[in-house]
Amino acid sequence: MDKKAKKRLDVINKKLQTLRPRLAGSKEQADDPQELADLENEIAKLEAEAAELRKK
């Protein structure tokens, strides 16, 4: 894994660390159903990108 991919993976992991608690809170207090869907989509996208980077 090159330096750029490693840095991107670090950024993705940091974003996921902040998004997962927000998703849990949004599930507990479902004021805005669109926010829940947006968070799930963003997490799925970031996890897919991370998996792709780990393959290389």
Secondary structure, DSSP 8 states (H G I E B T S, - for coil): --HHHHHHHHHHHHHHHHHHHHHHHHHHS-S-HHHHHHHHHHHHHHHHHHHHHHH-
